[in-house]
Amino acid sequence: MFRVNLTDLDREGSKEIRGELSPEDPLWNDLEEERPSRALRVDLTLTTTSSGQVIARGSMQTELERSCRRCLEPVTVEIDEELSLVWSIPDELGEEDDGEIRLLEPTSNELELGEALREEFLLAVPRFALCSETCAGLCPRCGVNRNETTCDCTLEERDPRWDALRELQTE
């Protein structure tokens, strides 16, 4: 589904690619936490340049399930990314390769988009998720979720090294 025949693309000038990658697709096999929870929707327009580069522009959308970094409750994270991908023949890159351009095999007649989409998805996944900006998290002493209830724990521990200064302060 995400293979493009380069001969057809060269002949037509551009090609629309729309489709979905299921969460069960083998492309996600080695991922655990970062696996999408619903299909990755892709909408791309591929074009070729006079120098032989292939440019793909479009978007991808999906969701994934994470845990809130403060309270550990499940959170659905939406991914909605604009994509701009470039493939080029190694000879065209020269010394300017900055890692943004993917290699296009000069003898290949097909372009596989799956790995590039996987890479862009992984780059779009946020490192941490929050259920809300005002999440109070878990109490570090008793472990209760402070969004749901309060506790009587005191979090202030006195450092005995400062006792001598505290005594001076009260005098």
N, C-alpha and C positions, 0 to 999 in steps of 0.2 A: 504494500500500500504506500509506503514512504520511500519507494524507489523511483527514480526519475531517469528515463531514457534520454541520454545527452544528445543523441542524434535527433530525436524528435524535438527536444527543447531548442536545439540550434536551428532547426527548420522552422519551427513555429515562432521563435523569438521570445515567447513567455509561456508560462504554464501555471495554472491555478492548482494548488494542492489543498484539499480539505479532507480532514479525517480525524479519527480518534485512535489513541493507543490505550488499550485496556489496562487496568491495574494488574491483571494477570499476565500481561505480555512478558515474554522472556527477557526483554530489554531491562526490566526492573528486578530480575532474579537475585542479584547480589545486594540489593538494598533492603534495609529493614525499616528503620524509622522514616526514611525519606520516600518510601513508596507512596504514590498517589492513591487516595481513597476512592476517587472516581476517575473516569477516563480523561486522558489528556487530550483536549480538543485543539487541533492545529489548523490554522488558516494561513497559507503562504502563497506568495506569488514569486515564481522563479523566473529570472531573466539571464541572458548571457550578454557579455560585453564583447567588443571587438577584439580585446586582447585574450579572450578565451576564459575569462572568469565567469563563475556562476554566482549570482546574487539572489538570496532569498530574503524577502521582507514579509512580515505579517505578525501574527500573534499566537499565543498559546494560553489556554486556561485550564485549570484543574483545582482540586482541593486535596489537602492531606490532613491527617489527624496527628496532632502533637499533644504534649502535656504542657500545661501552663508552668512556666519556670518558677513561679512563686507558690502556687497552691496545689499543683500537680493534677488539677482537674483537666478532663479532655477538652481540647480546643480544635476547632476546624479552621485551618489556615487556607485562605484563597490565594491562588497564584494566577495572576493576569499580567503577562509580560509581552511587551513588544519585542519582536525579533528582527535582527538584521544580521544575516549570515553570509559569509563570502568564502568561496572555494577558488583556488587558483592552482595552476600547474607550477611545480617547483621551479622551473626555469624563469617564470615570470616574477617570482618572489625576490630573487637575488639576495642581497644582504639585508633587506628591509623587513625580514620576518619578525613581527612583534608578538606572535602567538594569536592574533585576532583572526588571521586568515587560515582556513583549513586547507589541507593539501588535496588536490584533485589528481588522481592517477592519470597520466597522459594516455595510457593504453586502455583505460576503462571506458566502457560505453554506458555505464550506469552510475548514478550517484545515490548512495544510501543516506537518507536523512536521519535515520533512527538515532545513531550515536550523537550527532550534533544536537538533536532535540533533547536527548537525555542529559547531555552536558549543560545545556541552557536551563533545563528544569532544575538541576541540582544547584546551579548558581543562583537561581531565583528563590530557593527555599530559605526562609529566614533562619538564622542560627538559633534564636529563641522565640518562643511564643508566649503571649500573655492572654489570659481570658478577658482582662480589661486593664486599662491604664491605672485604675484605682485599686487593683487587686491587693489585698492586705497580706496574702500569703499564709503560711503555716506558722504557728507559734514555735519558736526554736526550743522551748522548754518542754511543753506537753504535746505538741504536734497537732493541736486542734486547728481546723480551717477558720481563720479569723474573718473570712467573708461571711460565714454562716453563724458564728457564735463568738462570744468573748470568753476570755479566761482570766483567772486571778493571778497569773504568773507575773512575777516581777523580773524584768530582764536586766535590771541594773545590778551588776555584781561589783562589789567594792574590791578594789585592788589594794591588798594590805601594804604594798610598798609606799602608798601615799598617805597612810595613817598619820605619820608624824606631821605632814603639812596640814592635814585636816584639823589636828589638835591646835596648831598655831592659828588657824583661821577662826576657831571658836573663842580664842582668848581675847 
